[in-house]
């Protein structure tokens, strides 16, 4: 999504908690920030998603 979002545009991502816990998703988020491809605008962890599972949400601004 970074490649086709204009600089200054927003990317909003949600993941189920189980997906986040079983992958390297946070490492990828950290890497693209370190590479100055995106800037974290906001994040919400452990929020409602579905009755049986929570989720995490991020908003990034493309650099």
KEZA-337113 format. One record per atom (N, C-alpha, C): residue number from 1; residue in one letter; atom name; x, y, z. Coordinates in pm, whole numbers. Each point is the difference from the previous one (the first is absolute). Last residue first. Layout:
 num residu atome      x      y      z
 NUM      a    CA      X      Y      Z
...
This chain:
 num residu atome      x      y      z
  63      x     N    544    895    382
  63      x    CA    100    108    -10
  63      x     C     33     31   -146
  62      x     N   -462   -204    257
  62      x    CA    107    -32    -94
  62      x     C     91    122    -13
  61      x     N   -301   -153    430
  61      x    CA      4    100   -107
  61      x     C    120    -33    -86
  60      x     N   -327   -318    342
  60      x    CA    130     47    -44
  60      x     C    -17    107   -105
  59      x     N   -283   -291    410
  59      x    CA    -13     97   -108
  59      x     C    141     53    -28
  58      x     N   -236   -469    256
  58      x    CA    106     99    -22
  58      x     C    -43     95   -110
  57      x     N   -195   -422    374
  57      x    CA    -24     94   -110
  57      x     C    114    100     -9
  56      x     N   -168   -525    218
  56      x    CA     87    115     11
  56      x     C    -22     85   -125
  55      x     N   -328   -386    281
  55      x    CA     80     41   -115
  55      x     C     88    118     37
  54      x     N   -316   -459    227
  54      x    CA     29    142     -9
  54      x     C     86     30   -122
  53      x     N   -377   -417     99
  53      x    CA    139     41    -16
  53      x     C     12    151     -8
  52      x     N   -417   -259     37
  52      x    CA     97    -96     53
  52      x     C    145     45    -11
  51      x     N   -380    272   -149
  51      x    CA    -29    -47    136
  51      x     C    110    -89     57
  50      x     N    158    345   -359
  50      x    CA   -114    -92     -2
  50      x     C    -14    -56    141
  49      x     N    244    398    -23
  49      x    CA     -3    -40   -140
  49      x     C   -123    -88    -23
  48      x     N    250    370    398
  48      x    CA   -103    -93    -48
  48      x     C     12    -28   -149
  47      x     N    451    132    250
  47      x    CA   -133     60    -12
  47      x     C    -99   -102    -51
  46      x     N    519     19     97
  46      x    CA    -99    -76     77
  46      x     C   -138     67      4
  45      x     N    349    339   -163
  45      x    CA     25   -142     21
  45      x     C   -111    -60     86
  44      x     N    112    442   -342
  44      x    CA    -87    -44    108
  44      x     C     18   -151     11
  43      x     N    257    471   -238
  43      x    CA    -21   -145     11
  43      x     C    -89    -28    120
  42      x     N    200    427   -367
  42      x    CA    -76    -45    117
  42      x     C     -3   -152      0
  41      x     N    287    253   -292
  41      x    CA    -87    108     43
  41      x     C    -72    -38    128
  40      x     N    480   -152   -268
  40      x    CA   -115    -43     79
  40      x     C    -77    121     49
  39      x     N    293    -32   -456
  39      x    CA      7     54    136
  39      x     C   -125    -46     73
  38      x     N    308   -184   -461
  38      x    CA   -124     42     65
  38      x     C     32     59    136
  37      x     N    351   -113   -285
  37      x    CA   -104    -18   -101
  37      x     C   -136     46     53
  36      x     N    471    -28    205
  36      x    CA    -68    126    -31
  36      x     C    -98    -11   -116
  35      x     N    263   -346    245
  35      x    CA     39     32   -138
  35      x     C    -65    130    -48
  34      x     N   -111   -175    426
  34      x    CA    144     28      3
  34      x     C     52     40   -138
  33      x     N   -448   -142     32
  33      x    CA     16    129     67
  33      x     C    148     41      5
  32      x     N   -112   -421   -169
  32      x    CA    -41    103    -97
  32      x     C      6    139     63
  31      x     N    107   -370    282
  31      x    CA     96     14   -109
  31      x     C    -41    111    -97
  30      x     N   -292   -126    358
  30      x    CA    118     71     49
  30      x     C     98     27   -113
  29      x     N   -376   -263    -98
  29      x    CA    -41    139     28
  29      x     C    120     82     46
  28      x     N     72   -457    -55
  28      x    CA    -21     64   -131
  28      x     C    -39    146     20
  27      x     N     34   -264    384
  27      x    CA    133     22    -57
  27      x     C    -10     70   -135
  26      x     N   -399   -138    209
  26      x    CA     58    117     67
  26      x     C    138     31    -55
  25      x     N   -217   -394   -159
  25      x    CA    -66    123    -45
  25      x     C     61    124     63
  24      x     N     93   -507    -15
  24      x    CA     97    106     28
  24      x     C    -55    137    -41
  23      x     N   -304   -438    176
  23      x    CA     82     44   -113
  23      x     C    102    104     45
  22      x     N   -354   -202    278
  22      x    CA     63   -116    -66
  22      x     C     88     39   -118
  21      x     N   -261    314    278
  21      x    CA     81    -81     92
  21      x     C     76   -112    -70
  20      x     N   -305    276   -246
  20      x    CA    111     81     49
  20      x     C     94    -84     87
  19      x     N   -399   -199   -137
  19      x    CA     91     16   -114
  19      x     C    124     76     45
  18      x     N   -345    -46    314
  18      x    CA     65   -129    -23
  18      x     C     97      7   -118
  17      x     N   -269    380    104
  17      x    CA    104    -21     99
  17      x     C     73   -132    -24
  16      x     N   -217    257   -412
  16      x    CA    -47    -77    115
  16      x     C    116    -22     94
  15      x     N      5    427   -310
  15      x    CA     35   -141      3
  15      x     C    -69    -65    118
  14      x     N      1    483   -341
  14      x    CA    -44    -72    119
  14      x     C     45   -145    -13
  13      x     N    113    530   -224
  13      x    CA     12   -146      0
  13      x     C    -57    -55    129
  12      x     N     52    466   -346
  12      x    CA    -57    -49    125
  12      x     C     -5   -152     -8
  11      x     N    255    447   -250
  11      x    CA    -26   -143     -9
  11      x     C    -50    -44    137
  10      x     N     54    506   -283
  10      x    CA    -11    -85    117
  10      x     C    -25   -146    -38
   9      x     N    268    450   -252
   9      x    CA   -121    -81     11
   9      x     C      5    -92    121
   8      x     N    365    279   -148
   8      x    CA    -96     72     82
   8      x     C   -131    -75     18
   7      x     N    273   -125   -423
   7      x    CA     61     57    120
   7      x     C   -101     88     73
   6      x     N   -216   -381   -294
   6      x    CA     75    124    -21
   6      x     C     65     45    130
   5      x     N   -108   -513   -136
   5      x    CA    -60    109     78
   5      x     C     89    123    -17
   4      x     N    106   -438   -182
   4      x    CA   -103     68    -78
   4      x     C    -77    106     79
   3      x     N    372   -263    189
   3      x    CA     41     35   -137
   3      x     C   -105     79    -75
   2      x     N    -80   -183    440
   2      x    CA     88    116      3
   2      x     C     33     47   -141
   1      x     N   -245   -400     83
   1      x    CA    -81    119      0
   1      x     C     86    126      0
